[in-house]
Amino acid sequence: MGEKKAFALRINQEMLKELEAWAADEFRSTNGQIEYLLHEALMVRKKQLKKNQANKDTSNPKQH
């Protein structure tokens, strides 16, 4: 990971309470938990994009 940039995040109170509790359960700060969850979601997305691209490549072979 590169340089970190701060930004404001608007989140509803109930969700924040859940995230705070989850972070405490995993011995992370709330900010650390949010960053961890975003990182995991991005990894899943990248895998899905690669899978979709591979499926696209095999379903549409180039015809010569």
PyMOL commands that set and color helices and strands:
alter all, ss='L'
color gray80, all
select helices_A, chain A and resi 13-25+30-59
alter helices_A, ss='H'
color red, helices_A
deselect
rebuild
show_as cartoon
